[in-house]
Structures are given as structure tokens and as C-alpha cells.
Amino acid sequence: MISFSEFLDIPKIDAHNHLNLGMRYSSYAPWAGFYIPNFPRKMSGLDEMHEIIGDYTRPRVQSAKDVSTLFSLSIEDAIEDGIKILEASVDMGLAQFFRNTTAFCNMLESLKSQYINDISFRPEVGMGKTFDKAKLKKLVPECIQSGVFGSIDLYGPEVLDGIEEFQAYFELAYKKGLKKKAHIGEFSNAQTVKDFVNFFELDEVQHGINAAYDDSALLLLKEKNVRLNITPTSNVMLSAVTSLESHPIKRFVQEGVRVSIATDDLLFFNRSVSEQCADMVNAGLFTKEEVLDILNQSYEESL
């Protein structure tokens, strides 16, 4: 058995992290002032996860200070794990607690400066498909053009319906030099991964695991040099895969598709990047050397 400590001091990137859910439960509960029943736990899918968010975590955030504190908790737990580059999705819905977009962006810039000696914090414009479209129309372009964000990320139901409403944001992000990411292929099929990659000209896919056994999807990902930011523990705990031992990340590596190892929502899944690295070695997915290769490549290509 290998310990996560063997990966702790390796410089790492976490490129799939939802910042408002990116901290340990042990960090969150003292701040929140309550415990979530039977938590963390394995869930039957995203609906169960969203119930917990709706009942507990979302109502707890009531002010700009709450948002800033939540983000700090996530950044500090990333630092604790030896993460040197944190590309974290900043949910646009949280901008409602700030006077305006400038104040929202200034808070993020302050956090970048506060932790600059320990981590390169690179916020992402996080857009949910179910957000108020009128609010997004004003907020998202302002955030993209602010110079604070390094990438853009779309998440929500893994379907093609309505994606054209977000195309202009991705085009603007490209013009401003932001990386383009989207959540797809955790529960949806390989065809949806191909469709999203082609429609948005994605640089990276958050999840994408169901493309693993489709040769045309693998070829597309390789030809377009798209990286998958994979969250193994999240996939198991949300029942997207049956076990860590059978996780398709190995297939991507074998086929030469770029991958990174990420946390997704540390609050829910309670496994850091280092811990997941050890878990995969202990599960027989990879050797230690193979995991180190993944860590080193994903980190160095992001410098």
C-alpha cells in the first residue's frame, strides 16, 4: 500500500474544482455552524447531490464576506495538498452578493494576491445552464473582459439543448485568451463529448469519461489535443462508474489522451489530488511512476 504522502510534495494542478464546494468538510462545518446528516456519502447521482446543495450549502451563503471566506477555505485546502496551480470554477450566481461586477472581480483579485506566494489561483467564469440568462448576459462578458479570469466553464444538464445560448461567451473567451472548458460525458455518452468539443472548440473537458470506449471520440480528443480533467473519486461516489478499479482514466492514458487528476467538489468527495493518486495506485489502475507522469505532464503544460 502506498501513502498519499508520497505525492504531497509533488507540484500539482487541480484543473477541475468548484470553488464554493472545494474545501474539506472538516474546514466547512466549523465555519457553517452545522453538520450535514450522513455526509459525505456515496450518492445515486447528481440529483441527490443537488438536494444537499439546495438544503444546506447554498442557503448558508448570505453575504460577500461568506463568499470570500468559502473561497479562502478552498484555496487553503488546495495549498495543504501541494497544489501549485488552482483553476477553479467561480459560480456566477455568487456575484449577487456583491455591489457590482467590479466588486466581485476585486474580491477574486485580492485572493489571488493574498495567496500568490503559495499558489497560482486562476479563477474560471463558471456558468450553469439553468442560470438566469438575462443576468448572465450582463455579468459573463464583464467577467471575461476583466482580466481576472483564466478560463470559462459551462456546467449543468449534460444535453445539447440550449448550448447555442452560450456560444457567444465562448467566442468572446477565445478572443480574450481564456481557456474554454465544459462539463460533459460523466453521465452522457461519447457522442455528446464530441458534439461539445466541436461546437465550443473546447480546450479541456471536465469529466468526459464516457468517451473512453469510443474510438472516434478518442481520436477527436487526440487530434484536437483536448485534455480531460478527470475526478475519479467523484465519479465513483456519484455512481457514474462502479468502482475505482474499473475507472476508464486508464484507457485514456493508454490511448494517449491528455488527462489531469482533479477534485471536483472536495466538500462532497473528501479526496484530495494526492489522496486520489495513492488510491489509484493501491487499486491497481496505475503504478506510482505512471501517476507521477500524469501529475508532471498536467502541471508542466499549465505553467
C-alpha positions as CSV (number, residue, x, y, z in Angstrom):
1,M,0.0,0.0,0.0
2,I,1.2,3.4,-0.9
3,S,0.6,6.6,1.1
4,F,-0.7,9.9,-0.3
5,S,2.3,11.5,1.4
6,E,4.4,10.2,-1.5
7,F,2.6,12.7,-3.8
8,L,2.1,15.5,-1.3
9,D,5.3,17.4,-2.2
10,I,4.9,17.0,-5.9
11,P,3.8,20.3,-7.6
12,K,0.3,19.7,-8.9
13,I,-2.5,21.3,-10.7
14,D,-6.2,21.0,-9.8
15,A,-8.0,22.0,-13.0
16,H,-11.5,20.8,-12.1
17,N,-12.6,22.4,-8.8
18,H,-15.8,24.2,-7.9
19,L,-14.5,26.8,-5.6
20,N,-17.6,27.2,-3.4
21,L,-17.5,23.4,-2.7
22,G,-13.8,23.0,-2.9
23,M,-12.9,22.7,0.8
24,R,-12.8,19.8,3.3
25,Y,-15.9,19.1,5.3
26,S,-13.7,19.5,8.4
27,S,-12.9,23.0,7.2
28,Y,-16.5,23.8,6.2
29,A,-18.5,22.7,9.2
30,P,-16.9,25.0,11.8
31,W,-17.5,27.9,9.5
32,A,-21.0,26.9,8.5
33,G,-22.0,26.2,12.1
34,F,-23.9,23.0,11.3
35,Y,-23.4,19.4,10.2
36,I,-24.9,17.8,7.2
37,P,-26.6,14.5,8.1
38,N,-24.9,11.3,6.8
39,F,-22.2,13.2,5.0
40,P,-20.0,12.7,3.0
41,R,-21.6,9.7,1.5
42,K,-21.9,7.8,-1.8
43,M,-24.8,9.2,-3.9
44,S,-27.1,7.8,-6.6
45,G,-26.3,10.7,-9.0
46,L,-26.3,14.5,-9.4
47,D,-29.9,14.9,-8.2
48,E,-29.1,13.7,-4.7
49,M,-26.0,16.0,-4.6
50,H,-28.1,19.0,-5.7
51,E,-30.6,18.3,-3.0
52,I,-27.8,18.7,-0.4
53,I,-26.6,21.9,-2.0
54,G,-30.2,23.3,-2.1
55,D,-31.0,22.3,1.5
56,Y,-27.6,23.1,3.2
57,T,-24.7,24.7,1.3
58,R,-26.5,27.3,-0.9
59,P,-28.7,28.8,1.9
60,R,-25.7,29.2,4.2
61,V,-24.1,31.8,1.9
62,Q,-25.7,35.2,2.7
63,S,-23.1,37.9,2.0
64,A,-20.0,38.9,0.1
65,K,-17.9,38.0,3.1
66,D,-19.4,34.5,3.1
67,V,-18.3,34.0,-0.5
68,S,-14.8,35.3,0.1
69,T,-14.4,33.1,3.2
70,L,-15.7,30.0,1.4
71,F,-13.2,30.6,-1.4
72,S,-10.4,31.1,1.1
73,L,-11.2,27.8,2.7
74,S,-10.9,26.0,-0.7
75,I,-7.7,27.7,-1.6
76,E,-6.1,26.9,1.7
77,D,-7.1,23.2,1.5
78,A,-5.6,23.1,-2.0
79,I,-2.3,24.6,-0.7
80,E,-2.3,22.0,2.0
81,D,-2.3,19.3,-0.7
82,G,0.6,20.8,-2.6
83,I,-1.5,22.2,-5.4
84,K,0.5,24.9,-7.1
85,I,-2.0,25.8,-9.8
86,L,-5.7,26.0,-9.0
87,E,-8.0,26.5,-11.9
88,A,-11.3,26.8,-10.0
89,S,-14.8,27.5,-11.3
90,V,-16.3,30.6,-9.7
91,D,-20.1,30.2,-9.8
92,M,-21.6,33.3,-11.4
93,G,-24.6,33.0,-9.2
94,L,-22.4,34.2,-6.3
95,A,-22.0,37.6,-7.9
96,Q,-25.4,38.5,-6.5
97,F,-23.8,39.2,-3.1
98,F,-21.6,42.0,-4.4
99,R,-22.5,45.6,-5.3
100,N,-21.4,45.1,-8.9
101,T,-19.2,43.0,-11.2
102,T,-16.2,45.2,-10.3
103,A,-16.5,44.4,-6.6
104,F,-16.9,40.7,-7.4
105,C,-13.8,40.7,-9.5
106,N,-11.8,42.8,-7.0
107,M,-12.5,40.1,-4.4
108,L,-11.0,37.5,-6.6
109,E,-8.0,39.6,-7.4
110,S,-7.5,40.2,-3.7
111,L,-7.5,36.4,-3.1
112,K,-5.0,35.9,-6.0
113,S,-2.7,38.4,-4.4
114,Q,-3.2,37.1,-0.8
115,Y,-2.0,33.6,-1.8
116,I,0.4,34.4,-4.6
117,N,3.4,33.0,-2.7
118,D,1.8,29.6,-2.2
119,I,-0.4,29.0,-5.2
120,S,-1.3,30.3,-8.7
121,F,-5.0,30.9,-8.3
122,R,-6.7,31.1,-11.7
123,P,-10.4,31.7,-11.4
124,E,-12.8,30.4,-14.1
125,V,-16.1,32.0,-15.2
126,G,-18.5,29.3,-14.0
127,M,-21.8,29.2,-15.9
128,G,-24.7,26.9,-15.1
129,K,-27.0,26.1,-17.9
130,T,-30.0,26.8,-15.7
131,F,-28.9,30.3,-14.6
132,D,-31.0,33.4,-15.3
133,K,-30.0,34.1,-18.9
134,A,-30.6,37.8,-18.5
135,K,-28.2,38.1,-15.6
136,L,-25.6,36.1,-17.4
137,K,-25.8,38.3,-20.5
138,K,-24.5,41.3,-18.5
139,L,-22.3,39.5,-16.0
140,V,-20.4,37.0,-18.1
141,P,-18.9,39.4,-20.7
142,E,-17.9,41.8,-17.9
143,C,-16.1,38.9,-16.1
144,I,-14.4,37.7,-19.3
145,Q,-13.1,41.1,-20.1
146,S,-12.0,41.9,-16.6
147,G,-8.6,40.2,-16.9
148,V,-9.2,38.4,-13.6
149,F,-10.3,35.0,-15.1
150,G,-8.1,32.5,-16.9
151,S,-10.8,30.3,-18.3
152,I,-14.5,29.7,-18.9
153,D,-16.5,26.7,-17.7
154,L,-20.1,25.5,-18.6
155,Y,-21.9,23.0,-16.4
156,G,-25.4,21.7,-15.8
157,P,-27.5,19.1,-17.6
158,E,-25.3,17.1,-20.0
159,V,-27.5,17.7,-23.0
160,L,-27.2,19.6,-26.3
161,D,-30.4,21.5,-25.8
162,G,-29.8,25.2,-25.3
163,I,-26.0,25.2,-25.8
164,E,-26.2,27.8,-28.6
165,E,-27.2,30.3,-25.9
166,F,-23.6,30.1,-24.6
167,Q,-21.7,30.2,-27.9
168,A,-21.1,33.9,-27.8
169,Y,-19.5,33.7,-24.4
170,F,-17.1,31.0,-25.6
171,E,-16.2,33.1,-28.7
172,L,-15.5,36.1,-26.5
173,A,-13.5,34.0,-24.2
174,Y,-11.4,32.8,-27.1
175,K,-10.8,36.4,-28.3
176,K,-9.7,37.4,-24.8
177,G,-7.3,34.4,-24.4
178,L,-9.3,32.4,-21.9
179,K,-9.3,28.6,-21.9
180,K,-12.6,27.0,-22.8
181,K,-13.9,24.2,-20.7
182,A,-17.3,22.4,-20.3
183,H,-18.7,19.6,-18.2
184,I,-19.8,16.7,-20.4
185,G,-19.6,13.0,-20.6
186,E,-19.8,12.0,-17.0
187,F,-23.3,10.7,-17.4
188,S,-23.9,11.4,-21.1
189,N,-22.5,9.4,-23.9
190,A,-19.4,9.7,-26.1
191,Q,-21.3,11.5,-28.9
192,T,-22.2,14.4,-26.6
193,V,-18.5,14.8,-25.8
194,K,-17.7,15.0,-29.5
195,D,-20.5,17.5,-30.0
196,F,-19.4,19.8,-27.2
197,V,-15.8,19.7,-28.2
198,N,-16.7,20.6,-31.8
199,F,-19.4,23.1,-31.0
200,F,-17.4,25.2,-28.5
201,E,-13.9,24.3,-29.8
202,L,-13.0,23.2,-26.2
203,D,-9.5,23.2,-24.9
204,E,-10.4,20.9,-22.0
205,V,-13.3,18.7,-20.9
206,Q,-14.5,18.4,-17.3
207,H,-15.1,14.7,-16.9
208,G,-15.6,13.2,-20.4
209,I,-15.2,9.7,-19.1
210,N,-17.8,8.1,-21.3
211,A,-15.6,8.8,-24.4
212,A,-13.2,6.2,-23.2
213,Y,-14.5,3.3,-25.3
214,D,-15.5,5.2,-28.4
215,D,-12.7,5.1,-31.0
216,S,-13.9,8.2,-32.9
217,A,-14.2,10.2,-29.6
218,L,-10.7,9.2,-28.6
219,L,-9.3,10.1,-32.0
220,L,-11.0,13.5,-31.8
221,L,-9.6,14.3,-28.4
222,K,-6.2,13.4,-29.6
223,E,-6.4,15.3,-32.8
224,K,-7.6,18.4,-31.1
225,N,-5.2,17.9,-28.2
226,V,-8.1,18.3,-25.7
227,R,-7.3,17.5,-22.1
228,L,-9.8,15.7,-19.8
229,N,-9.8,16.9,-16.2
230,I,-10.9,13.7,-14.5
231,T,-12.2,13.4,-11.0
232,P,-12.0,9.6,-10.1
233,T,-13.5,9.7,-6.6
234,S,-16.3,12.0,-7.7
235,N,-17.2,9.6,-10.5
236,V,-17.4,6.7,-8.1
237,M,-19.3,8.5,-5.3
238,L,-21.9,9.8,-7.8
239,S,-22.2,6.2,-9.2
240,A,-21.0,7.3,-12.7
241,V,-18.6,4.4,-12.5
242,T,-19.0,1.2,-10.5
243,S,-15.5,1.2,-8.8
244,L,-12.2,2.9,-8.8
245,E,-10.6,-0.3,-10.1
246,S,-12.7,-0.1,-13.3
247,H,-12.3,3.6,-13.8
248,P,-11.8,4.5,-17.5
249,I,-9.0,7.0,-16.9
250,K,-6.6,4.2,-17.6
251,R,-8.0,3.8,-21.1
252,F,-7.4,7.4,-21.9
253,V,-3.8,7.2,-20.7
254,Q,-3.2,4.1,-22.8
255,E,-4.6,5.8,-25.9
256,G,-2.5,8.9,-25.5
257,V,-5.3,11.3,-24.5
258,R,-4.1,14.1,-22.1
259,V,-5.6,13.9,-18.6
260,S,-5.3,15.6,-15.3
261,I,-6.4,14.4,-11.8
262,A,-8.7,16.7,-10.0
263,T,-11.0,17.0,-7.0
264,D,-14.3,18.4,-8.4
265,D,-16.0,19.1,-5.1
266,L,-13.8,18.3,-2.1
267,L,-16.6,19.1,0.3
268,F,-18.6,16.2,-1.1
269,F,-16.0,13.7,-2.0
270,N,-13.2,14.2,0.6
271,R,-10.3,13.1,-1.5
272,S,-7.5,15.5,-2.5
273,V,-5.5,15.1,-5.6
274,S,-2.6,13.4,-3.6
275,E,-5.1,11.0,-1.9
276,Q,-6.6,10.0,-5.2
277,C,-3.2,9.4,-6.7
278,A,-2.5,6.9,-3.9
279,D,-5.9,5.4,-4.2
280,M,-5.4,4.7,-7.9
281,V,-2.0,3.1,-7.3
282,N,-3.5,1.0,-4.5
283,A,-6.4,0.0,-6.7
284,G,-4.0,-1.3,-9.4
285,L,-5.0,1.3,-12.0
286,F,-1.5,2.8,-12.3
287,T,2.0,2.4,-11.0
288,K,3.4,5.2,-8.9
289,E,5.6,6.1,-11.8
290,E,2.6,6.4,-14.2
291,V,0.8,8.6,-11.7
292,L,3.8,10.8,-11.4
293,D,4.0,11.1,-15.2
294,I,0.3,12.3,-15.2
295,L,1.0,14.8,-12.5
296,N,4.1,16.2,-14.0
297,Q,2.7,16.5,-17.5
298,S,-0.5,18.2,-16.4
299,Y,1.4,20.6,-14.2
300,E,4.1,21.5,-16.6
301,E,1.8,22.0,-19.6
302,S,-0.1,24.5,-17.5
303,L,2.9,26.7,-16.4
